[in-house]
Structures are given as structure tokens and as C-alpha cells.
Amino acid sequence: MPQAAFRAYTDAEITTAISNWKAAFDAIRVGKSYTIAGRTVTRADEQFILNTLGSFQEEKERRAGIIPPRCSYANHAGGVN
């Protein structure tokens, strides 16, 4: 997920999203469906769930200062005007 997409999330919402995506992953590991925001999915793409979970976890760690912020090309090499 692009970093800009996380601006719409509060810290509490990111924590909730991580919990939801973990539950989704646990559910598909045993072959069940899962529900997020009222939408039920079955036979989900495990890699998609892991990637999304990782993105939320990375953002949480970035906000906590555990990992440095991402930088864009514009922030390197003098930027773009």
C-alpha cells in the first residue's frame, strides 16, 4: 500500500487493521473465510493478506520511529521542481 494511503488512518485504526488482517490470515490458514468491514471473502490470496499485513505493520513501526521514513526520488538528488 502506498505510504500516502496511510495518512487517512489514525494510529488506533492501524492497530485495528493489523488485528483484522492477522485474523484474516489465521482464518485462511485453516481453510475458512474471513470478514473485514462487512465483506466476506473465501479462499483468499495468502500472499495478498501477508503483504497488506506487512504494510500496516511497517507503517506502525515507522510512526513509532522503529524504522526510518520512506523517501521518494524527489527527496533524493536535489528533488524535482
PDB file of N, CA, C and O in Angstrom:
ATOM      1  N   MET A   1       0.848  -1.167   0.000  1.00  0.00           N
ATOM      2  CA  MET A   1       0.000   0.000   0.000  1.00  0.00           C
ATOM      3  C   MET A   1       0.895   1.231   0.000  1.00  0.00           C
ATOM      4  O   MET A   1       1.846   1.297   0.778  1.00  0.00           O
ATOM      5  N   PRO A   2       0.611   2.206  -0.855  1.00  0.00           N
ATOM      6  CA  PRO A   2       1.437   3.412  -0.875  1.00  0.00           C
ATOM      7  C   PRO A   2       1.384   4.129   0.471  1.00  0.00           C
ATOM      8  O   PRO A   2       0.347   4.145   1.133  1.00  0.00           O
ATOM      9  N   GLN A   3       2.497   4.715   0.864  1.00  0.00           N
ATOM     10  CA  GLN A   3       2.583   5.380   2.159  1.00  0.00           C
ATOM     11  C   GLN A   3       1.528   6.471   2.286  1.00  0.00           C
ATOM     12  O   GLN A   3       0.986   6.675   3.373  1.00  0.00           O
ATOM     13  N   ALA A   4       1.228   7.168   1.209  1.00  0.00           N
ATOM     14  CA  ALA A   4       0.230   8.241   1.255  1.00  0.00           C
ATOM     15  C   ALA A   4      -1.135   7.707   1.691  1.00  0.00           C
ATOM     16  O   ALA A   4      -1.912   8.438   2.306  1.00  0.00           O
ATOM     17  N   ALA A   5      -1.432   6.464   1.386  1.00  0.00           N
ATOM     18  CA  ALA A   5      -2.720   5.880   1.760  1.00  0.00           C
ATOM     19  C   ALA A   5      -2.876   5.790   3.268  1.00  0.00           C
ATOM     20  O   ALA A   5      -4.000   5.795   3.769  1.00  0.00           O
ATOM     21  N   PHE A   6      -1.779   5.708   3.997  1.00  0.00           N
ATOM     22  CA  PHE A   6      -1.849   5.585   5.450  1.00  0.00           C
ATOM     23  C   PHE A   6      -2.197   6.893   6.142  1.00  0.00           C
ATOM     24  O   PHE A   6      -2.559   6.882   7.318  1.00  0.00           O
ATOM     25  N   ARG A   7      -2.099   8.006   5.453  1.00  0.00           N
ATOM     26  CA  ARG A   7      -2.408   9.298   6.069  1.00  0.00           C
ATOM     27  C   ARG A   7      -3.856   9.350   6.555  1.00  0.00           C
ATOM     28  O   ARG A   7      -4.173  10.083   7.491  1.00  0.00           O
ATOM     29  N   ALA A   8      -4.723   8.579   5.925  1.00  0.00           N
ATOM     30  CA  ALA A   8      -6.135   8.561   6.302  1.00  0.00           C
ATOM     31  C   ALA A   8      -6.385   7.742   7.564  1.00  0.00           C
ATOM     32  O   ALA A   8      -7.490   7.771   8.105  1.00  0.00           O
ATOM     33  N   TYR A   9      -5.381   7.016   8.038  1.00  0.00           N
ATOM     34  CA  TYR A   9      -5.538   6.144   9.200  1.00  0.00           C
ATOM     35  C   TYR A   9      -4.963   6.789  10.449  1.00  0.00           C
ATOM     36  O   TYR A   9      -3.884   7.381  10.420  1.00  0.00           O
ATOM     37  N   THR A  10      -5.706   6.665  11.558  1.00  0.00           N
ATOM     38  CA  THR A  10      -5.164   7.058  12.853  1.00  0.00           C
ATOM     39  C   THR A  10      -4.301   5.899  13.358  1.00  0.00           C
ATOM     40  O   THR A  10      -4.350   4.798  12.811  1.00  0.00           O
ATOM     41  N   ASP A  11      -3.523   6.151  14.387  1.00  0.00           N
ATOM     42  CA  ASP A  11      -2.729   5.073  14.980  1.00  0.00           C
ATOM     43  C   ASP A  11      -3.627   3.940  15.465  1.00  0.00           C
ATOM     44  O   ASP A  11      -3.304   2.767  15.281  1.00  0.00           O
ATOM     45  N   ALA A  12      -4.747   4.287  16.080  1.00  0.00           N
ATOM     46  CA  ALA A  12      -5.680   3.263  16.578  1.00  0.00           C
ATOM     47  C   ALA A  12      -6.262   2.441  15.425  1.00  0.00           C
ATOM     48  O   ALA A  12      -6.429   1.228  15.548  1.00  0.00           O
ATOM     49  N   GLU A  13      -6.566   3.098  14.317  1.00  0.00           N
ATOM     50  CA  GLU A  13      -7.103   2.381  13.158  1.00  0.00           C
ATOM     51  C   GLU A  13      -6.060   1.443  12.556  1.00  0.00           C
ATOM     52  O   GLU A  13      -6.402   0.356  12.092  1.00  0.00           O
ATOM     53  N   ILE A  14      -4.803   1.849  12.559  1.00  0.00           N
ATOM     54  CA  ILE A  14      -3.746   0.974  12.063  1.00  0.00           C
ATOM     55  C   ILE A  14      -3.626  -0.257  12.955  1.00  0.00           C
ATOM     56  O   ILE A  14      -3.480  -1.373  12.457  1.00  0.00           O
ATOM     57  N   THR A  15      -3.685  -0.061  14.262  1.00  0.00           N
ATOM     58  CA  THR A  15      -3.625  -1.192  15.193  1.00  0.00           C
ATOM     59  C   THR A  15      -4.804  -2.137  14.968  1.00  0.00           C
ATOM     60  O   THR A  15      -4.631  -3.356  14.977  1.00  0.00           O
ATOM     61  N   THR A  16      -5.995  -1.586  14.767  1.00  0.00           N
ATOM     62  CA  THR A  16      -7.173  -2.413  14.489  1.00  0.00           C
ATOM     63  C   THR A  16      -7.021  -3.155  13.168  1.00  0.00           C
ATOM     64  O   THR A  16      -7.362  -4.334  13.075  1.00  0.00           O
ATOM     65  N   ALA A  17      -6.511  -2.474  12.149  1.00  0.00           N
ATOM     66  CA  ALA A  17      -6.310  -3.112  10.849  1.00  0.00           C
ATOM     67  C   ALA A  17      -5.335  -4.271  10.963  1.00  0.00           C
ATOM     68  O   ALA A  17      -5.554  -5.321  10.358  1.00  0.00           O
ATOM     69  N   ILE A  18      -4.268  -4.101  11.723  1.00  0.00           N
ATOM     70  CA  ILE A  18      -3.299  -5.183  11.915  1.00  0.00           C
ATOM     71  C   ILE A  18      -3.991  -6.375  12.556  1.00  0.00           C
ATOM     72  O   ILE A  18      -3.784  -7.511  12.130  1.00  0.00           O
ATOM     73  N   SER A  19      -4.804  -6.138  13.566  1.00  0.00           N
ATOM     74  CA  SER A  19      -5.537  -7.227  14.214  1.00  0.00           C
ATOM     75  C   SER A  19      -6.479  -7.920  13.234  1.00  0.00           C
ATOM     76  O   SER A  19      -6.569  -9.148  13.212  1.00  0.00           O
ATOM     77  N   ASN A  20      -7.182  -7.126  12.422  1.00  0.00           N
ATOM     78  CA  ASN A  20      -8.111  -7.700  11.438  1.00  0.00           C
ATOM     79  C   ASN A  20      -7.393  -8.543  10.395  1.00  0.00           C
ATOM     80  O   ASN A  20      -7.846  -9.637  10.059  1.00  0.00           O
ATOM     81  N   TRP A  21      -6.273  -8.037   9.880  1.00  0.00           N
ATOM     82  CA  TRP A  21      -5.543  -8.778   8.858  1.00  0.00           C
ATOM     83  C   TRP A  21      -4.887 -10.029   9.442  1.00  0.00           C
ATOM     84  O   TRP A  21      -4.768 -11.042   8.754  1.00  0.00           O
ATOM     85  N   LYS A  22      -4.460  -9.967  10.708  1.00  0.00           N
ATOM     86  CA  LYS A  22      -3.946 -11.173  11.360  1.00  0.00           C
ATOM     87  C   LYS A  22      -5.049 -12.217  11.486  1.00  0.00           C
ATOM     88  O   LYS A  22      -4.814 -13.401  11.244  1.00  0.00           O
ATOM     89  N   ALA A  23      -6.242 -11.787  11.860  1.00  0.00           N
ATOM     90  CA  ALA A  23      -7.380 -12.706  11.956  1.00  0.00           C
ATOM     91  C   ALA A  23      -7.715 -13.308  10.595  1.00  0.00           C
ATOM     92  O   ALA A  23      -8.047 -14.489  10.490  1.00  0.00           O
ATOM     93  N   ALA A  24      -7.625 -12.487   9.564  1.00  0.00           N
ATOM     94  CA  ALA A  24      -7.880 -12.989   8.205  1.00  0.00           C
ATOM     95  C   ALA A  24      -6.862 -14.058   7.836  1.00  0.00           C
ATOM     96  O   ALA A  24      -7.222 -15.097   7.282  1.00  0.00           O
ATOM     97  N   PHE A  25      -5.609 -13.809   8.137  1.00  0.00           N
ATOM     98  CA  PHE A  25      -4.566 -14.784   7.827  1.00  0.00           C
ATOM     99  C   PHE A  25      -4.786 -16.071   8.612  1.00  0.00           C
ATOM    100  O   PHE A  25      -4.676 -17.165   8.058  1.00  0.00           O
ATOM    101  N   ASP A  26      -5.094 -15.947   9.893  1.00  0.00           N
ATOM    102  CA  ASP A  26      -5.355 -17.142  10.703  1.00  0.00           C
ATOM    103  C   ASP A  26      -6.527 -17.938  10.151  1.00  0.00           C
ATOM    104  O   ASP A  26      -6.489 -19.168  10.128  1.00  0.00           O
ATOM    105  N   ALA A  27      -7.565 -17.245   9.708  1.00  0.00           N
ATOM    106  CA  ALA A  27      -8.746 -17.920   9.168  1.00  0.00           C
ATOM    107  C   ALA A  27      -8.430 -18.693   7.893  1.00  0.00           C
ATOM    108  O   ALA A  27      -8.881 -19.828   7.740  1.00  0.00           O
ATOM    109  N   ILE A  28      -7.673 -18.109   6.982  1.00  0.00           N
ATOM    110  CA  ILE A  28      -7.418 -18.821   5.728  1.00  0.00           C
ATOM    111  C   ILE A  28      -6.410 -19.947   5.906  1.00  0.00           C
ATOM    112  O   ILE A  28      -6.382 -20.884   5.108  1.00  0.00           O
ATOM    113  N   ARG A  29      -5.581 -19.866   6.945  1.00  0.00           N
ATOM    114  CA  ARG A  29      -4.626 -20.953   7.188  1.00  0.00           C
ATOM    115  C   ARG A  29      -5.338 -22.250   7.499  1.00  0.00           C
ATOM    116  O   ARG A  29      -4.791 -23.329   7.272  1.00  0.00           O
ATOM    117  N   VAL A  30      -6.546 -22.159   8.014  1.00  0.00           N
ATOM    118  CA  VAL A  30      -7.312 -23.371   8.302  1.00  0.00           C
ATOM    119  C   VAL A  30      -8.456 -23.551   7.312  1.00  0.00           C
ATOM    120  O   VAL A  30      -9.365 -24.349   7.542  1.00  0.00           O
ATOM    121  N   GLY A  31      -8.408 -22.806   6.210  1.00  0.00           N
ATOM    122  CA  GLY A  31      -9.360 -23.004   5.123  1.00  0.00           C
ATOM    123  C   GLY A  31     -10.709 -22.344   5.310  1.00  0.00           C
ATOM    124  O   GLY A  31     -11.666 -22.706   4.624  1.00  0.00           O
ATOM    125  N   LYS A  32     -10.813 -21.398   6.207  1.00  0.00           N
ATOM    126  CA  LYS A  32     -12.082 -20.725   6.442  1.00  0.00           C
ATOM    127  C   LYS A  32     -12.134 -19.404   5.691  1.00  0.00           C
ATOM    128  O   LYS A  32     -11.130 -18.937   5.152  1.00  0.00           O
ATOM    129  N   SER A  33     -13.300 -18.822   5.665  1.00  0.00           N
ATOM    130  CA  SER A  33     -13.444 -17.486   5.109  1.00  0.00           C
ATOM    131  C   SER A  33     -13.200 -16.479   6.228  1.00  0.00           C
ATOM    132  O   SER A  33     -13.088 -16.843   7.398  1.00  0.00           O
ATOM    133  N   TYR A  34     -13.122 -15.227   5.852  1.00  0.00           N
ATOM    134  CA  TYR A  34     -12.955 -14.170   6.836  1.00  0.00           C
ATOM    135  C   TYR A  34     -13.787 -12.970   6.431  1.00  0.00           C
ATOM    136  O   TYR A  34     -14.187 -12.844   5.274  1.00  0.00           O
ATOM    137  N   THR A  35     -14.047 -12.089   7.386  1.00  0.00           N
ATOM    138  CA  THR A  35     -14.855 -10.903   7.136  1.00  0.00           C
ATOM    139  C   THR A  35     -14.111  -9.668   7.624  1.00  0.00           C
ATOM    140  O   THR A  35     -13.639  -9.627   8.760  1.00  0.00           O
ATOM    141  N   ILE A  36     -14.008  -8.663   6.760  1.00  0.00           N
ATOM    142  CA  ILE A  36     -13.448  -7.369   7.121  1.00  0.00           C
ATOM    143  C   ILE A  36     -14.416  -6.320   6.602  1.00  0.00           C
ATOM    144  O   ILE A  36     -14.796  -6.325   5.431  1.00  0.00           O
ATOM    145  N   ALA A  37     -14.802  -5.432   7.483  1.00  0.00           N
ATOM    146  CA  ALA A  37     -15.707  -4.324   7.137  1.00  0.00           C
ATOM    147  C   ALA A  37     -16.988  -4.818   6.465  1.00  0.00           C
ATOM    148  O   ALA A  37     -17.471  -4.213   5.508  1.00  0.00           O
ATOM    149  N   GLY A  38     -17.530  -5.920   6.976  1.00  0.00           N
ATOM    150  CA  GLY A  38     -18.785  -6.444   6.460  1.00  0.00           C
ATOM    151  C   GLY A  38     -18.683  -7.215   5.163  1.00  0.00           C
ATOM    152  O   GLY A  38     -19.704  -7.651   4.631  1.00  0.00           O
ATOM    153  N   ARG A  39     -17.504  -7.393   4.647  1.00  0.00           N
ATOM    154  CA  ARG A  39     -17.306  -8.115   3.379  1.00  0.00           C
ATOM    155  C   ARG A  39     -16.653  -9.459   3.670  1.00  0.00           C
ATOM    156  O   ARG A  39     -15.584  -9.510   4.277  1.00  0.00           O
ATOM    157  N   THR A  40     -17.290 -10.548   3.241  1.00  0.00           N
ATOM    158  CA  THR A  40     -16.767 -11.888   3.491  1.00  0.00           C
ATOM    159  C   THR A  40     -16.034 -12.394   2.265  1.00  0.00           C
ATOM    160  O   THR A  40     -16.520 -12.282   1.140  1.00  0.00           O
ATOM    161  N   VAL A  41     -14.862 -12.952   2.500  1.00  0.00           N
ATOM    162  CA  VAL A  41     -14.029 -13.482   1.428  1.00  0.00           C
ATOM    163  C   VAL A  41     -13.647 -14.923   1.781  1.00  0.00           C
ATOM    164  O   VAL A  41     -13.339 -15.228   2.933  1.00  0.00           O
ATOM    165  N   THR A  42     -13.671 -15.793   0.785  1.00  0.00           N
ATOM    166  CA  THR A  42     -13.200 -17.163   0.972  1.00  0.00           C
ATOM    167  C   THR A  42     -12.095 -17.459  -0.016  1.00  0.00           C
ATOM    168  O   THR A  42     -12.000 -16.841  -1.076  1.00  0.00           O
ATOM    169  N   ARG A  43     -11.259 -18.420   0.354  1.00  0.00           N
ATOM    170  CA  ARG A  43     -10.118 -18.809  -0.492  1.00  0.00           C
ATOM    171  C   ARG A  43      -9.306 -17.589  -0.913  1.00  0.00           C
ATOM    172  O   ARG A  43      -9.026 -17.386  -2.095  1.00  0.00           O
ATOM    173  N   ALA A  44      -8.948 -16.811   0.045  1.00  0.00           N
ATOM    174  CA  ALA A  44      -8.219 -15.572  -0.217  1.00  0.00           C
ATOM    175  C   ALA A  44      -6.788 -15.851  -0.653  1.00  0.00           C
ATOM    176  O   ALA A  44      -6.244 -16.931  -0.423  1.00  0.00           O
ATOM    177  N   ASP A  45      -6.214 -14.874  -1.269  1.00  0.00           N
ATOM    178  CA  ASP A  45      -4.818 -14.926  -1.682  1.00  0.00           C
ATOM    179  C   ASP A  45      -3.952 -14.677  -0.450  1.00  0.00           C
ATOM    180  O   ASP A  45      -3.874 -13.554   0.049  1.00  0.00           O
ATOM    181  N   GLU A  46      -3.305 -15.731   0.033  1.00  0.00           N
ATOM    182  CA  GLU A  46      -2.492 -15.640   1.244  1.00  0.00           C
ATOM    183  C   GLU A  46      -1.410 -14.581   1.124  1.00  0.00           C
ATOM    184  O   GLU A  46      -1.154 -13.850   2.080  1.00  0.00           O
ATOM    185  N   GLN A  47      -0.780 -14.487  -0.019  1.00  0.00           N
ATOM    186  CA  GLN A  47       0.291 -13.508  -0.198  1.00  0.00           C
ATOM    187  C   GLN A  47      -0.233 -12.081  -0.115  1.00  0.00           C
ATOM    188  O   GLN A  47       0.430 -11.205   0.439  1.00  0.00           O
ATOM    189  N   PHE A  48      -1.427 -11.846  -0.665  1.00  0.00           N
ATOM    190  CA  PHE A  48      -2.035 -10.514  -0.581  1.00  0.00           C
ATOM    191  C   PHE A  48      -2.263 -10.131   0.877  1.00  0.00           C
ATOM    192  O   PHE A  48      -1.966  -9.007   1.281  1.00  0.00           O
ATOM    193  N   ILE A  49      -2.791 -11.064   1.664  1.00  0.00           N
ATOM    194  CA  ILE A  49      -3.035 -10.790   3.077  1.00  0.00           C
ATOM    195  C   ILE A  49      -1.730 -10.502   3.794  1.00  0.00           C
ATOM    196  O   ILE A  49      -1.646  -9.552   4.572  1.00  0.00           O
ATOM    197  N   LEU A  50      -0.709 -11.313   3.542  1.00  0.00           N
ATOM    198  CA  LEU A  50       0.584 -11.098   4.194  1.00  0.00           C
ATOM    199  C   LEU A  50       1.208  -9.764   3.780  1.00  0.00           C
ATOM    200  O   LEU A  50       1.787  -9.068   4.613  1.00  0.00           O
ATOM    201  N   ASN A  51       1.094  -9.409   2.511  1.00  0.00           N
ATOM    202  CA  ASN A  51       1.627  -8.122   2.043  1.00  0.00           C
ATOM    203  C   ASN A  51       0.905  -6.950   2.696  1.00  0.00           C
ATOM    204  O   ASN A  51       1.537  -5.982   3.118  1.00  0.00           O
ATOM    205  N   THR A  52      -0.423  -7.039   2.778  1.00  0.00           N
ATOM    206  CA  THR A  52      -1.200  -5.971   3.389  1.00  0.00           C
ATOM    207  C   THR A  52      -0.887  -5.860   4.875  1.00  0.00           C
ATOM    208  O   THR A  52      -0.696  -4.759   5.393  1.00  0.00           O
ATOM    209  N   LEU A  53      -0.836  -6.985   5.551  1.00  0.00           N
ATOM    210  CA  LEU A  53      -0.484  -7.003   6.972  1.00  0.00           C
ATOM    211  C   LEU A  53       0.898  -6.393   7.181  1.00  0.00           C
ATOM    212  O   LEU A  53       1.098  -5.592   8.094  1.00  0.00           O
ATOM    213  N   GLY A  54       1.843  -6.774   6.334  1.00  0.00           N
ATOM    214  CA  GLY A  54       3.194  -6.228   6.429  1.00  0.00           C
ATOM    215  C   GLY A  54       3.231  -4.729   6.212  1.00  0.00           C
ATOM    216  O   GLY A  54       4.000  -4.024   6.866  1.00  0.00           O
ATOM    217  N   SER A  55       2.410  -4.239   5.301  1.00  0.00           N
ATOM    218  CA  SER A  55       2.364  -2.795   5.044  1.00  0.00           C
ATOM    219  C   SER A  55       1.850  -2.030   6.260  1.00  0.00           C
ATOM    220  O   SER A  55       2.400  -0.992   6.628  1.00  0.00           O
ATOM    221  N   PHE A  56       0.791  -2.552   6.881  1.00  0.00           N
ATOM    222  CA  PHE A  56       0.266  -1.893   8.078  1.00  0.00           C
ATOM    223  C   PHE A  56       1.271  -1.957   9.223  1.00  0.00           C
ATOM    224  O   PHE A  56       1.458  -0.976   9.944  1.00  0.00           O
ATOM    225  N   GLN A  57       1.921  -3.112   9.392  1.00  0.00           N
ATOM    226  CA  GLN A  57       2.907  -3.252  10.459  1.00  0.00           C
ATOM    227  C   GLN A  57       4.084  -2.305  10.228  1.00  0.00           C
ATOM    228  O   GLN A  57       4.582  -1.684  11.167  1.00  0.00           O
ATOM    229  N   GLU A  58       4.522  -2.202   8.980  1.00  0.00           N
ATOM    230  CA  GLU A  58       5.627  -1.300   8.640  1.00  0.00           C
ATOM    231  C   GLU A  58       5.271   0.145   8.952  1.00  0.00           C
ATOM    232  O   GLU A  58       6.096   0.888   9.483  1.00  0.00           O
ATOM    233  N   GLU A  59       4.045   0.547   8.626  1.00  0.00           N
ATOM    234  CA  GLU A  59       3.616   1.918   8.911  1.00  0.00           C
ATOM    235  C   GLU A  59       3.565   2.166  10.414  1.00  0.00           C
ATOM    236  O   GLU A  59       3.961   3.233  10.883  1.00  0.00           O
ATOM    237  N   LYS A  60       3.079   1.188  11.164  1.00  0.00           N
ATOM    238  CA  LYS A  60       3.035   1.335  12.622  1.00  0.00           C
ATOM    239  C   LYS A  60       4.445   1.519  13.176  1.00  0.00           C
ATOM    240  O   LYS A  60       4.672   2.374  14.032  1.00  0.00           O
ATOM    241  N   GLU A  61       5.395   0.715  12.688  1.00  0.00           N
ATOM    242  CA  GLU A  61       6.786   0.824  13.135  1.00  0.00           C
ATOM    243  C   GLU A  61       7.407   2.144  12.699  1.00  0.00           C
ATOM    244  O   GLU A  61       8.197   2.730  13.439  1.00  0.00           O
ATOM    245  N   ARG A  62       7.060   2.618  11.508  1.00  0.00           N
ATOM    246  CA  ARG A  62       7.578   3.894  11.018  1.00  0.00           C
ATOM    247  C   ARG A  62       7.097   5.029  11.923  1.00  0.00           C
ATOM    248  O   ARG A  62       7.874   5.907  12.298  1.00  0.00           O
ATOM    249  N   ARG A  63       5.811   5.001  12.269  1.00  0.00           N
ATOM    250  CA  ARG A  63       5.262   6.042  13.142  1.00  0.00           C
ATOM    251  C   ARG A  63       5.879   5.996  14.531  1.00  0.00           C
ATOM    252  O   ARG A  63       6.002   7.027  15.192  1.00  0.00           O
ATOM    253  N   ALA A  64       6.268   4.809  14.975  1.00  0.00           N
ATOM    254  CA  ALA A  64       6.885   4.666  16.298  1.00  0.00           C
ATOM    255  C   ALA A  64       8.370   5.000  16.270  1.00  0.00           C
ATOM    256  O   ALA A  64       9.025   5.017  17.313  1.00  0.00           O
ATOM    257  N   GLY A  65       8.906   5.266  15.074  1.00  0.00           N
ATOM    258  CA  GLY A  65      10.318   5.598  14.945  1.00  0.00           C
ATOM    259  C   GLY A  65      11.235   4.392  14.948  1.00  0.00           C
ATOM    260  O   GLY A  65      12.452   4.537  15.067  1.00  0.00           O
ATOM    261  N   ILE A  66      10.663   3.196  14.817  1.00  0.00           N
ATOM    262  CA  ILE A  66      11.456   1.968  14.805  1.00  0.00           C
ATOM    263  C   ILE A  66      12.202   1.821  13.477  1.00  0.00           C
ATOM    264  O   ILE A  66      13.342   1.357  13.445  1.00  0.00           O
ATOM    265  N   ILE A  67      11.552   2.219  12.391  1.00  0.00           N
ATOM    266  CA  ILE A  67      12.197   2.199  11.073  1.00  0.00           C
ATOM    267  C   ILE A  67      12.113   3.614  10.495  1.00  0.00           C
ATOM    268  O   ILE A  67      11.177   4.350  10.810  1.00  0.00           O
ATOM    269  N   PRO A  68      13.068   4.001   9.663  1.00  0.00           N
ATOM    270  CA  PRO A  68      13.059   5.363   9.117  1.00  0.00           C
ATOM    271  C   PRO A  68      11.944   5.545   8.092  1.00  0.00           C
ATOM    272  O   PRO A  68      11.470   4.573   7.504  1.00  0.00           O
ATOM    273  N   PRO A  69      11.531   6.786   7.883  1.00  0.00           N
ATOM    274  CA  PRO A  69      10.501   7.052   6.872  1.00  0.00           C
ATOM    275  C   PRO A  69      11.011   6.711   5.478  1.00  0.00           C
ATOM    276  O   PRO A  69      12.206   6.788   5.194  1.00  0.00           O
ATOM    277  N   ARG A  70      10.086   6.340   4.636  1.00  0.00           N
ATOM    278  CA  ARG A  70      10.444   6.112   3.226  1.00  0.00           C
ATOM    279  C   ARG A  70      10.775   7.463   2.623  1.00  0.00           C
ATOM    280  O   ARG A  70      10.247   8.492   3.045  1.00  0.00           O
ATOM    281  N   CYS A  71      11.650   7.452   1.639  1.00  0.00           N
ATOM    282  CA  CYS A  71      11.912   8.699   0.932  1.00  0.00           C
ATOM    283  C   CYS A  71      11.679   8.462  -0.551  1.00  0.00           C
ATOM    284  O   CYS A  71      11.962   7.387  -1.080  1.00  0.00           O
ATOM    285  N   SER A  72      11.169   9.461  -1.190  1.00  0.00           N
ATOM    286  CA  SER A  72      10.898   9.346  -2.616  1.00  0.00           C
ATOM    287  C   SER A  72      12.110   9.844  -3.399  1.00  0.00           C
ATOM    288  O   SER A  72      13.019  10.453  -2.836  1.00  0.00           O
ATOM    289  N   TYR A  73      12.108   9.581  -4.683  1.00  0.00           N
ATOM    290  CA  TYR A  73      13.180  10.055  -5.550  1.00  0.00           C
ATOM    291  C   TYR A  73      13.292  11.572  -5.463  1.00  0.00           C
ATOM    292  O   TYR A  73      14.386  12.134  -5.513  1.00  0.00           O
ATOM    293  N   ALA A  74      12.126  12.231  -5.330  1.00  0.00           N
ATOM    294  CA  ALA A  74      12.127  13.705  -5.258  1.00  0.00           C
ATOM    295  C   ALA A  74      12.885  14.198  -4.042  1.00  0.00           C
ATOM    296  O   ALA A  74      13.399  15.316  -4.055  1.00  0.00           O
ATOM    297  N   ASN A  75      12.969  13.401  -2.997  1.00  0.00           N
ATOM    298  CA  ASN A  75      13.703  13.797  -1.808  1.00  0.00           C
ATOM    299  C   ASN A  75      15.196  13.533  -1.944  1.00  0.00           C
ATOM    300  O   ASN A  75      15.986  14.027  -1.140  1.00  0.00           O
ATOM    301  N   HIS A  76      15.587  12.771  -2.937  1.00  0.00           N
ATOM    302  CA  HIS A  76      16.997  12.499  -3.214  1.00  0.00           C
ATOM    303  C   HIS A  76      17.453  13.362  -4.387  1.00  0.00           C
ATOM    304  O   HIS A  76      16.623  13.914  -5.111  1.00  0.00           O
ATOM    305  N   ALA A  77      18.691  13.474  -4.568  1.00  0.00           N
ATOM    306  CA  ALA A  77      19.286  14.085  -5.757  1.00  0.00           C
ATOM    307  C   ALA A  77      18.708  15.468  -6.073  1.00  0.00           C
ATOM    308  O   ALA A  77      18.502  15.812  -7.237  1.00  0.00           O
ATOM    309  N   GLY A  78      18.453  16.244  -5.039  1.00  0.00           N
ATOM    310  CA  GLY A  78      18.023  17.615  -5.283  1.00  0.00           C
ATOM    311  C   GLY A  78      16.555  17.809  -5.535  1.00  0.00           C
ATOM    312  O   GLY A  78      16.104  18.951  -5.627  1.00  0.00           O
ATOM    313  N   GLY A  79      15.791  16.756  -5.651  1.00  0.00           N
ATOM    314  CA  GLY A  79      14.355  16.870  -5.814  1.00  0.00           C
ATOM    315  C   GLY A  79      13.948  17.277  -7.211  1.00  0.00           C
ATOM    316  O   GLY A  79      14.778  17.411  -8.111  1.00  0.00           O
ATOM    317  N   VAL A  80      12.670  17.469  -7.369  1.00  0.00           N
ATOM    318  CA  VAL A  80      12.079  17.851  -8.658  1.00  0.00           C
ATOM    319  C   VAL A  80      11.301  19.134  -8.439  1.00  0.00           C
ATOM    320  O   VAL A  80      10.508  19.224  -7.502  1.00  0.00           O
ATOM    321  N   ASN A  81      11.512  20.113  -9.277  1.00  0.00           N
ATOM    322  CA  ASN A  81      10.783  21.386  -9.136  1.00  0.00           C
ATOM    323  C   ASN A  81       9.545  21.403  -9.965  1.00  0.00           C
ATOM    324  O   ASN A  81       8.815  22.394  -9.965  1.00  0.00           O
TER     325      ASN A  81
END
